[in-house]
């Protein structure tokens, strides 16, 4: 279910929104959603492991792809 919000913006806030739209190519809705994400992160809420990993997630090209699912990789572990 979609939720709609209505916000009254000052002239400076409206100008900032227009500048962000022009600079990023994003819609007003995308900018507001991103702002909500940033505000939630800033408030000290718990972050997911993926959010903490940031841009490094999925960047590793080497190593076995089945490391977490193949028990053969655990042979000799802890000995």
N, C-alpha and C positions, 0 to 999 in steps of 0.2 A: 504494500500500500504506500503510495506516495504521500509525502507531507509537504505542504507549502508553507512558506513563511513570508511575511511582509515586513520590510524594514524601512524606516525613514532615514534617509542619508542627508548629511549636510552637503553644501556645495563642494567642500574640500574632499569629503568621502566619495561623492559621486565622481569627481575628477580623478581621484585615485583609482576607482573602479574602472573607469573608462581607459585610463592609462594601462592598467593591468590587462584589460581585454585586448588592447592594441598590441602591447608588448609580448603577450603570451599566446594570443590567438585562441584563448579559452573563452568559454561562455561565462556569463555572470553566475550561473548555477555551479559550474565547475570551480570557479574562484571561491565562492562561498563555502562549498564543501571542503576545499583544501584549507581554507581558513579555519573551519571547525576542527579539522584533523590537527592542525598546528596548535590550536588553543587547547585541545584535549591532551596533546603530548606535553605541552608546557605546564599544564596543571599537575603534572606528576603522576598521571594515570599509568597503569601497567602497560608496557609495550610488548608486542609479540616478539618472538625470536627473529622472525623475518624482518621486522622493523629495526631491531637492534643490529642485525647483520648489514642492513642498508644495501649499498650498491655492490658489496662483495658477494652477496648471495648468488649462487649459480655461476660463479666466475671460474671455478676450478676445472680445467680441462683434463688434467692427468689423474691417475688413480683409478681404482676399480669402481665401476658404476653401481655394483651391487653390494657395497661394503656393509650397509645396514641390514641387508636381508639374507646374505649368504653366510651360513654358519661355518663354512670352510675357512673363512677369514679369522675365526676365533681359535683355530687349532693352535695349541701351545700357549694361549693367552693365560697369564697368571702363574706360569710355572717358573 
